[in-house]
């Protein structure tokens, strides 16, 4: 059974940086496309970033492009989301998830999800 676990969230001020981690067990990232989703209070879950099989390609939504970076450490079975220049609009619960469809933003296309990690950015 594949399990994902996110960590690294927290409360920061505008302009700060955070690095989120997503650790996979029961399988490896090589077998999946990966997504970083986020869900703000009262809003739908949205795809913020994606990483393809074998980390060949990345994709970012317009709202995070240039500020967020996805990477992996295969030796640690961990995927990262480096976030810089955070603003209150980035406040959300962040989830990592696996899919076999590249860059799909439909939550139902993702088979395994982590429990989420809260990111709160204050003014």
HELIX and SHEET records of a PDB file:
HELIX    1   1 UNK A   29  UNK A   31  5                                   3    
HELIX    2   2 UNK A   53  UNK A   55  5                                   3    
HELIX    3   3 UNK A   74  UNK A   76  5                                   3    
HELIX    4   4 UNK A   88  UNK A   90  5                                   3    
HELIX    5   5 UNK A  107  UNK A  109  5                                   3    
SHEET    1   A 4 UNK A   3  UNK A   7  0                                        
SHEET    2   A 4 UNK A  18  UNK A  25 -1                                        
SHEET    3   A 4 UNK A  78  UNK A  83 -1                                        
SHEET    4   A 4 UNK A  68  UNK A  73 -1                                        
SHEET    1   B 6 UNK A  10  UNK A  13  0                                        
SHEET    2   B 6 UNK A 117  UNK A 122  1                                        
SHEET    3   B 6 UNK A  92  UNK A  99 -1                                        
SHEET    4   B 6 UNK A  33  UNK A  39 -1                                        
SHEET    5   B 6 UNK A  46  UNK A  51 -1                                        
SHEET    6   B 6 UNK A  58  UNK A  60 -1                                        
SHEET    1   C 4 UNK A  10  UNK A  13  0                                        
SHEET    2   C 4 UNK A 117  UNK A 122  1                                        
SHEET    3   C 4 UNK A  92  UNK A  99 -1                                        
SHEET    4   C 4 UNK A 110  UNK A 113 -1                                        
END                                                                             
